[in-house]
Amino acid sequence: MAWSIAQVARMSKVTSRTLRHYDAIGLLAPAWIGGNGYRYYEREQLLRLQQILLLRDLGLGLDTVAEVLDGRHATVDVLRNHARWLAAEQERLAALARTVSRTIEELEGGYRMKMEELFEGFDADRQARYEAELVERYGEGAQAHIDEGKQRMQSWTKADAEGFMAEWREIGAAFAELFDAGVAPDSPEAMEVTDRHHTWLCRSWTPNRESYTGLGQLYVDAPDFKSQFDAHAEGFAEYVRDAMAAYAQARL
């Protein structure tokens, strides 16, 4: 018995776009493709999809999922390493939750935060890794952009920082709407949203063609960034990267 891609999408609650992406990256190929071009899946493929979804629910990236399912890594070793990461992330999130709670208390007038408490739970090491990776990829010119951003943000108030992040969420939602509608990343509509993104970035630092394109690639290459984008849908990080590359080529 075989099921069409639409039927599998309904059964698994996985979008057809995601199933096509899994096929494109070699993670889950259909059993066969009909003369009408539709993908069809049999029981073997459904069982593999079930394993993919289980491993994804555990927080594993698609590359790691593929390695586990193809026998390149022992499942228990991968899960043991992931468990250590989850424990560390749990501690970080607990600290971040405490910071949010104290902030709420302060806003309500019941608590005055110490300066060092403002940033408890924020991962400075992770930020430093991203900065080092940008410098390694794009040279000392990238360091100048990083220093510029830090200089600009020194004078920001808490309201400035909150407004900056709120604007990013709006831009992300606009990108997601285009992605879901199947709008091409180099379309005029995508260019408009990407222009908002570039303008938003310029509030903290001013990227040129190379560094803006490189930031888009970092959104795909860095697991922390990619997982945030792909929480919306598989392939979303790549869509934003492609939109940024098209914008950089056309306007920077």
C-alpha positions as CSV (number, residue, x, y, z in Angstrom):
1,M,0.0,0.0,0.0
2,A,1.2,3.5,-0.8
3,W,0.3,6.9,0.4
4,S,0.6,10.2,-1.5
5,I,2.6,13.1,-0.1
6,A,-0.6,14.9,0.8
7,Q,-1.9,11.9,2.8
8,V,1.5,11.5,4.6
9,A,1.4,15.2,5.4
10,R,-2.0,14.9,7.0
11,M,-1.1,11.7,8.9
12,S,2.2,13.0,10.3
13,K,1.4,16.7,10.7
14,V,4.5,17.4,8.6
15,T,4.0,19.9,5.7
16,S,4.4,18.7,2.1
17,R,7.2,21.4,1.8
18,T,9.1,19.7,4.6
19,L,8.7,16.3,3.1
20,R,10.0,17.6,-0.2
21,H,12.9,19.2,1.6
22,Y,13.7,15.8,3.3
23,D,13.8,14.3,-0.1
24,A,16.0,17.0,-1.5
25,I,18.7,16.5,1.2
26,G,18.6,12.7,0.9
27,L,17.0,12.2,4.3
28,L,13.7,10.6,3.2
29,A,13.1,9.7,-0.4
30,P,9.7,8.5,-1.5
31,A,9.2,4.9,-2.5
32,W,8.4,6.0,-6.0
33,I,7.2,9.0,-8.1
34,G,4.1,8.6,-10.2
35,G,3.7,9.7,-13.8
36,N,1.9,12.8,-12.5
37,G,5.1,13.8,-10.6
38,Y,3.6,13.1,-7.2
39,R,5.6,11.4,-4.5
40,Y,4.3,8.2,-3.0
41,Y,5.4,6.6,0.3
42,E,5.1,3.0,1.5
43,R,5.4,1.6,5.0
44,E,9.2,1.6,5.0
45,Q,9.3,5.3,4.4
46,L,6.6,6.0,7.0
47,L,8.7,4.1,9.6
48,R,11.7,6.1,8.7
49,L,9.7,9.4,8.9
50,Q,8.6,8.3,12.4
51,Q,12.2,7.9,13.5
52,I,13.1,11.3,12.0
53,L,10.4,13.0,13.9
54,L,11.3,11.2,17.1
55,L,15.0,12.3,16.8
56,R,13.9,15.8,15.8
57,D,11.7,16.0,19.0
58,L,14.8,15.2,21.0
59,G,16.4,18.3,19.5
60,L,18.8,16.7,17.0
61,G,19.7,18.6,13.8
62,L,18.9,17.1,10.5
63,D,22.6,16.2,9.7
64,T,22.8,14.3,13.0
65,V,19.5,12.6,12.3
66,A,20.8,11.4,9.0
67,E,24.0,10.1,10.5
68,V,22.1,8.1,13.1
69,L,19.6,6.6,10.7
70,D,22.3,5.7,8.2
71,G,24.4,4.0,10.9
72,R,27.3,6.4,10.8
73,H,26.9,7.1,14.5
74,A,25.7,4.9,17.3
75,T,22.3,6.2,18.5
76,V,23.2,5.9,22.2
77,D,26.4,7.9,21.7
78,V,24.6,10.7,20.0
79,L,21.8,10.8,22.6
80,R,24.4,10.8,25.4
81,N,26.2,13.8,24.0
82,H,22.9,15.5,23.4
83,A,21.8,14.8,26.9
84,R,24.9,16.6,28.2
85,W,24.0,19.6,26.0
86,L,20.4,19.6,27.2
87,A,21.5,19.6,30.8
88,A,23.8,22.6,30.2
89,E,21.0,24.4,28.2
90,Q,18.5,23.6,31.0
91,E,20.8,25.4,33.5
92,R,21.2,28.4,31.1
93,L,17.4,28.7,30.6
94,A,16.8,28.4,34.4
95,A,19.2,31.4,34.9
96,L,17.4,33.3,32.1
97,A,14.0,32.5,33.6
98,R,15.3,34.0,36.9
99,T,16.4,37.1,35.1
100,V,13.0,37.5,33.4
101,S,11.3,37.1,36.8
102,R,13.4,39.7,38.4
103,T,12.8,42.1,35.5
104,I,9.0,41.6,35.9
105,E,9.4,42.4,39.6
106,E,11.4,45.5,38.9
107,L,8.9,46.7,36.3
108,E,6.2,46.3,38.8
109,G,8.2,48.2,41.4
110,G,8.9,45.4,43.7
111,Y,12.6,44.7,43.0
112,R,15.7,46.6,42.0
113,M,18.0,44.5,39.8
114,K,21.7,44.8,40.2
115,M,23.7,45.6,37.1
116,E,25.3,42.1,36.9
117,E,21.8,40.5,37.1
118,L,20.6,42.2,34.0
119,F,22.5,39.8,31.8
120,E,22.4,36.6,33.8
121,G,21.6,33.7,31.5
122,F,22.8,35.4,28.3
123,D,25.5,33.4,26.7
124,A,28.5,35.7,26.3
125,D,30.7,32.7,25.2
126,R,28.3,31.9,22.4
127,Q,28.3,35.5,21.2
128,A,32.1,35.5,21.3
129,R,32.1,32.3,19.2
130,Y,29.9,33.9,16.6
131,E,32.1,37.0,16.5
132,A,35.3,34.9,16.1
133,E,33.7,32.9,13.3
134,L,32.8,36.0,11.4
135,V,36.3,37.4,11.8
136,E,37.8,34.0,10.7
137,R,35.6,33.9,7.6
138,Y,35.7,37.5,6.5
139,G,38.9,38.9,8.0
140,E,39.7,41.8,10.3
141,G,37.2,44.0,8.4
142,A,34.5,42.0,10.1
143,Q,36.0,42.9,13.5
144,A,35.5,46.6,12.6
145,H,31.8,46.0,12.1
146,I,31.5,44.1,15.4
147,D,33.3,46.9,17.2
148,E,31.0,49.4,15.5
149,G,27.9,47.6,16.7
150,K,29.2,47.4,20.3
151,Q,30.0,51.1,20.3
152,R,26.5,52.0,19.0
153,M,24.7,49.8,21.5
154,Q,26.6,51.1,24.6
155,S,24.2,54.0,24.8
156,W,21.0,51.9,24.4
157,T,18.4,51.9,27.1
158,K,16.4,48.8,28.0
159,A,13.6,50.2,25.9
160,D,15.9,50.5,22.9
161,A,17.0,46.9,23.3
162,E,13.4,45.6,23.6
163,G,12.3,47.7,20.6
164,F,15.2,46.3,18.6
165,M,14.1,42.7,19.3
166,A,10.4,43.4,18.8
167,E,11.3,44.8,15.3
168,W,13.3,41.6,14.5
169,R,10.3,39.5,15.5
170,E,8.1,41.5,13.1
171,I,10.7,41.1,10.3
172,G,11.0,37.3,10.9
173,A,7.2,37.0,10.7
174,A,7.2,38.9,7.4
175,F,9.9,36.5,6.0
176,A,7.8,33.5,7.2
177,E,4.7,34.8,5.5
178,L,6.6,35.0,2.2
179,F,8.2,31.6,2.7
180,D,4.8,29.9,3.4
181,A,3.3,31.6,0.4
182,G,6.1,30.2,-1.9
183,V,7.3,33.7,-2.8
184,A,10.8,33.6,-4.4
185,P,13.6,34.9,-2.2
186,D,14.8,37.3,-4.9
187,S,11.3,38.7,-5.7
188,P,10.3,42.3,-5.2
189,E,8.3,41.4,-2.1
190,A,11.2,39.6,-0.6
191,M,13.5,42.5,-1.4
192,E,11.2,44.8,0.5
193,V,11.3,42.6,3.6
194,T,15.1,42.1,3.3
195,D,15.5,45.9,3.0
196,R,13.7,46.2,6.4
197,H,16.1,43.6,7.8
198,H,19.2,45.4,6.5
199,T,17.9,48.8,7.8
200,W,17.2,47.1,11.2
201,L,20.8,45.7,11.3
202,C,22.1,49.2,10.5
203,R,20.8,50.3,13.9
204,S,23.6,48.2,15.5
205,W,26.2,47.9,12.7
206,T,26.5,48.6,9.0
207,P,27.1,45.4,6.9
208,N,28.5,45.7,3.4
209,R,27.8,43.2,0.6
210,E,30.2,40.6,1.8
211,S,29.4,40.7,5.5
212,Y,25.6,40.8,4.9
213,T,25.9,37.8,2.6
214,G,28.1,36.1,5.3
215,L,25.6,36.8,8.0
216,G,22.9,35.0,5.9
217,Q,25.2,32.0,5.6
218,L,25.8,32.1,9.3
219,Y,22.1,31.8,9.9
220,V,22.3,28.4,8.1
221,D,25.6,27.2,9.4
222,A,25.3,28.0,13.1
223,P,23.0,25.4,14.8
224,D,21.6,28.0,17.3
225,F,20.5,30.3,14.5
226,K,19.3,27.5,12.2
227,S,17.2,25.8,14.9
228,Q,15.4,29.1,15.6
229,F,14.6,29.7,11.9
230,D,13.7,26.1,11.2
231,A,11.4,26.0,14.2
232,H,9.0,27.7,11.8
233,A,9.6,25.2,8.9
234,E,12.4,23.2,7.4
235,G,14.3,25.2,4.9
236,F,13.3,28.6,6.3
237,A,16.9,29.5,7.3
238,E,18.1,28.8,3.8
239,Y,15.2,31.0,2.4
240,V,16.3,33.9,4.6
241,R,20.0,33.3,3.5
242,D,19.0,33.4,-0.2
243,A,17.0,36.5,0.3
244,M,19.9,38.3,2.0
245,A,22.3,37.1,-0.8
246,A,20.0,38.4,-3.5
247,Y,19.6,41.7,-1.7
248,A,23.3,42.1,-1.2
249,Q,24.0,41.4,-4.9
250,A,21.4,43.8,-6.1
251,R,21.6,46.7,-3.6
252,L,24.9,46.7,-1.7
